[in-house]
Every structure is written in C-alpha cells, then in structure tokens.
Amino acid sequence: MTTTIRVVLADDHAVVRRGLAGLLESTDDLEVVGLAKDGSEAVELVREHRPDVAVMDLQMPVVDGVAATRAIVDEQLGTEVLVLTSFSDHARIDAAIEAGAVGYLLKDAEPEALLDGIRAVARGESPLDPRAARRLLSRAARPGDVTATADTAALSPREAEVLRLVVEGLLNKQIAGRLGITERTVKAHLTSAYQRIGVADRTQAALWVQRNGLDARGD
C-alpha cells in the first residue's frame, strides 16, 4: 500500500503555486495540504497540518523562506524543508541550508526531478541539484563545519564512488542505477561513509569531499 506524502507549498507567485499543486496532485502518492504565499503563512500551515515536506521558495514577502525554514526546524514540527528556488539566490541558498533545509532544487528542474526530490526528502534523503551543489562546494569553508582525520577518512573504493555521485547531486535511486547495485546497498555504503568521515548528512559529506578529497584506502 502506497503511503501518501503530505506537502505544503510556499511561493509568492500564484501561478507557480497552482502549477506546482497541480503537478503534485497528478500523482498517487503526493497530497498538497496547504498553499502559502509567504513564509509566515508557510509556518502557520506547517503548524496546522504537520506535513511530511514543505517545499519552500526563498524570496518571499513578509517572512522570507530562510526565516520560515529556521522557524519550522527550530520548532521541531516533524516537517522537512526542501528549497525550490532560482539559481540566482546564491546567498539565500547558503542561508537556507544553514537554517536547516535538507535539500534544494532549482525551479528550472524537470517536473519529475521535483517529484523525486520530494519523495527523497520524505525517505530521509537530501536531494541536491548538481548546479546548486557546485555552488555550495565552492563557497568559502568555515572552520568547525565538518571535521575529519586521517583515521576517519579511510573510505573503501565503493564508498568513495558513492560519495562522488552524491556530490554530483544524484539521489540514492539514481546512484543504484548508475552503479548496478540496490538502493539498500547504496544506503549502507552512505551510512558507513558518513561514520568514517564524521558527518551526518549529504550536505556535510559534500563539504567534506571539497575540503579533504576522497581517500580510497581501505577495503
């Protein structure tokens, strides 16, 4: 039996909101439970409906998407935030990740990429658009974000390969297809890699790769 993923959509453009809602409602497993035209409404709708995922634009009036993301995360409402924004929002993308967004996609992505991204977030993954991921990796590293030592960096060749594909922005399903392994095996490799390099999620892993490179020693 398919589990329905409940979603709140936040965007200040009515046409975009309605278009996204129509796209999500055309599927069997995604349900739109609220539409918000600004960050303040987004937070209120998340408080009311406790959806699985909030799809958040960043540049909105009243309260922007960064502040709304921070409020949702800080209140521990059980909702994960997926940023959907334009590529020009570099500073806001960085700020949204710092505020607790678990992934981000760009508005010119293919519709199926957005649907898969929402599903990935609901599964506990962190979808990253490849272009936006490169932006994240190119920003100046701040001390203390992610740490690694020679002992924790001994990745196996397969773990290193999986991490490289994460940095490219591929989801677990796509990585499995690329490598000819199961999605469950991908998750196992990621869990092991995160433990080895001392990170908790895809974003931290991507930053670690940028700062430290990939050490394929080990298995």
Buried (B, 14 or more C-beta within 10 A) or exposed (E): EEEBBBBBBBBBEEEBBEBBBEBBEEBEEBBBBBBBBBBBBBBBBBEEBEBBBBBBBBBBEEBBBBBBBBBBBEEEBEBBBBBBBBEEBBEBBBBBBBBBBBBBBBBEBEEEBBBBBBBBBBBEBBBBBEEBBBBBBEBEEEEEEBBBEEEBBBBBEBBBBBBEBBBBBBBBBBBBEBBEBEBEBBBBBBEBBBEBBBBEBBBBBBBBBBEBEBBBEBE
